[in-house]
Amino acid sequence: MSSDQERMLARAAREVVPGQIVNLGIGLPTRLFDYLTPEMEVLVHSENGVLGCQPLAPGGEPDLEMIDSGGAYIDTRPGASVFDSALSFAMIRRRRVDVTFMGAFEVDQQGNLANWKIPGKFSPGIGGAMELAQKVDKLVVLCSHNDKHGNPKILKHCRLPLTAPRCVSRIITEKAVMQVTDAGLEVMDIAEGLDVATLRAATEAELIIDEPRLGRF
Amino acid sequence: MTLLNRKHTTLETAIAGIPDGASIMVGGFGSPGTPFALLDELLAQGQKHLTLIKNDANEPDIGIGRLIRAGRVDRLITSHIGLNRVAIEEMNRGRLAVEIHPQGLLAEKIRCAGAGHYGFLTDIGLDTEIAAARREIECDGQRWAIEPAIHADFALVHADLADAYGNLVYRGTAINFNPLMAMAADRVIAQAFRVEAPGHLAPETIQTPCAFVSQVVRVDETTSEQGRRTHVV
């Protein structure tokens, strides 16, 4: 894992309050497990039907009937439960999941999120992303600031089909931590060693930046 | 519905009741809960032009992946097929019709059929691409999309334990869609690692009561795919 990703994850973990119920999306968000210590007493929800999952201990014998929604074999922690898929999504729609972390193809300054389909190129289906995006009060996007060609992913308006409109609370990239507000996208923290002009140049969205109050991460 | 004392049967007999063109719900999220033995028997018996309803498409060489690869599936109703490149290719070539639903709506549409309702109203997916295919109504000043229930002719489910009447107990994350599908199809075929005499399962542990189950088949844990898989989803 790159040091950028480690920095993003350490920052992302600060978005979780001890005692909360948390959902971790596929990919980088899954790595947040390493930052959620047992003392935090956080239960991780996985939409295939488990509340209170944790990674299998290294060398541990997998139980073939225990996986998370990303397909990894899992263990459970004290206080865990398992249930069917309808109940799992009832838990989401009833807003019993406090925080969710997801990747993104595009996010925009209104808090719109696109992370499931690139027409003509990538359309494997939406899985559970739509309900999580729409019904979890705090949605934190964890993604690279730009795509592999260097194009901005933090946009004025999403161009791809939306996962859900106006659903994103915060965006954490290797360059900045941004908060979606009614006034627009407000930068809370900027990466150590990065200047504001470089950040703006790498971003299509209009950024609200109050330099004296800017944190570093 | 099969009489209680006639439900415990063989793989061959249970699957032989499925005709060409049937719609079939298949339990499982990835590998856990997928009724691999029932699916392999369906592959062996040769039924074709099937409509399958399953959360995902398994992987190319296991479960419903084998049926798709063999060209036996005309239509798949699902939420995500990203781990089956063959299913994606077949979809892109127009040889497999794929209908995608958000996972929780798929589960609820199946649950709703099992509960005997026409459908339900939801605000999930309003103002997204999926809205185009749905009817919307206004109730109490709010917009809602109508989501009809999904029924099927058959459901193939995997349980950990059963009794000969067809009472079912699931285990771990192999529960997923199984208890929902076990209520939503006209005929329900369950496989289980153990099939006990009635009375061996404590009534309060039963997750699907036998009234919903048509046939029950014991499958061998050590030789079925459930026991051999080292990777999943």
Chai-1 contact restraints between the chains, C-beta under 6 A:
chainA,res_idxA,chainB,res_idxB,connection_type,confidence,min_distance_angstrom,max_distance_angstrom,comment,restraint_id
A,N48,B,F29,contact,1.0,0.0,6.0,A-B,restraint_1
A,N48,B,T173,contact,1.0,0.0,6.0,A-B,restraint_2
A,N48,B,N176,contact,1.0,0.0,6.0,A-B,restraint_3
A,G49,B,T173,contact,1.0,0.0,6.0,A-B,restraint_4
A,G49,B,I175,contact,1.0,0.0,6.0,A-B,restraint_5
A,G49,B,N176,contact,1.0,0.0,6.0,A-B,restraint_6
A,V50,B,T173,contact,1.0,0.0,6.0,A-B,restraint_7
A,E65,B,P32,contact,1.0,0.0,6.0,A-B,restraint_8
A,E65,B,R171,contact,1.0,0.0,6.0,A-B,restraint_9
A,E65,B,G172,contact,1.0,0.0,6.0,A-B,restraint_10
A,E65,B,A174,contact,1.0,0.0,6.0,A-B,restraint_11
A,M66,B,G172,contact,1.0,0.0,6.0,A-B,restraint_12
A,M66,B,T173,contact,1.0,0.0,6.0,A-B,restraint_13
A,I67,B,P32,contact,1.0,0.0,6.0,A-B,restraint_14
A,I67,B,T173,contact,1.0,0.0,6.0,A-B,restraint_15
A,I67,B,V232,contact,1.0,0.0,6.0,A-B,restraint_16
A,G71,B,G30,contact,1.0,0.0,6.0,A-B,restraint_17
A,G71,B,V232,contact,1.0,0.0,6.0,A-B,restraint_18
A,G71,B,V233,contact,1.0,0.0,6.0,A-B,restraint_19
A,V82,B,G172,contact,1.0,0.0,6.0,A-B,restraint_20
A,V82,B,T173,contact,1.0,0.0,6.0,A-B,restraint_21
A,D84,B,I175,contact,1.0,0.0,6.0,A-B,restraint_22
A,D84,B,P179,contact,1.0,0.0,6.0,A-B,restraint_23
A,D84,B,L180,contact,1.0,0.0,6.0,A-B,restraint_24
A,S85,B,A107,contact,1.0,0.0,6.0,A-B,restraint_25
A,S85,B,N176,contact,1.0,0.0,6.0,A-B,restraint_26
A,S85,B,F177,contact,1.0,0.0,6.0,A-B,restraint_27
A,A86,B,A107,contact,1.0,0.0,6.0,A-B,restraint_28
A,A86,B,E108,contact,1.0,0.0,6.0,A-B,restraint_29
A,A86,B,R111,contact,1.0,0.0,6.0,A-B,restraint_30
A,A86,B,L180,contact,1.0,0.0,6.0,A-B,restraint_31
A,F89,B,G104,contact,1.0,0.0,6.0,A-B,restraint_32
A,F89,B,A107,contact,1.0,0.0,6.0,A-B,restraint_33
A,P124,B,H80,contact,1.0,0.0,6.0,A-B,restraint_34
A,P124,B,I81,contact,1.0,0.0,6.0,A-B,restraint_35
A,P124,B,G82,contact,1.0,0.0,6.0,A-B,restraint_36
A,G125,B,S79,contact,1.0,0.0,6.0,A-B,restraint_37
A,G125,B,H80,contact,1.0,0.0,6.0,A-B,restraint_38
A,G125,B,I81,contact,1.0,0.0,6.0,A-B,restraint_39
A,G125,B,I100,contact,1.0,0.0,6.0,A-B,restraint_40
A,I126,B,P102,contact,1.0,0.0,6.0,A-B,restraint_41
A,G127,B,S79,contact,1.0,0.0,6.0,A-B,restraint_42
A,G127,B,H80,contact,1.0,0.0,6.0,A-B,restraint_43
A,G127,B,Q103,contact,1.0,0.0,6.0,A-B,restraint_44
A,G128,B,Q103,contact,1.0,0.0,6.0,A-B,restraint_45
A,M130,B,P102,contact,1.0,0.0,6.0,A-B,restraint_46
A,M130,B,G125,contact,1.0,0.0,6.0,A-B,restraint_47
A,E131,B,P102,contact,1.0,0.0,6.0,A-B,restraint_48
A,E131,B,G104,contact,1.0,0.0,6.0,A-B,restraint_49
A,E131,B,I124,contact,1.0,0.0,6.0,A-B,restraint_50
A,Q134,B,I124,contact,1.0,0.0,6.0,A-B,restraint_51
A,P161,B,E129,contact,1.0,0.0,6.0,A-B,restraint_52
A,L162,B,T128,contact,1.0,0.0,6.0,A-B,restraint_53
A,P165,B,D127,contact,1.0,0.0,6.0,A-B,restraint_54
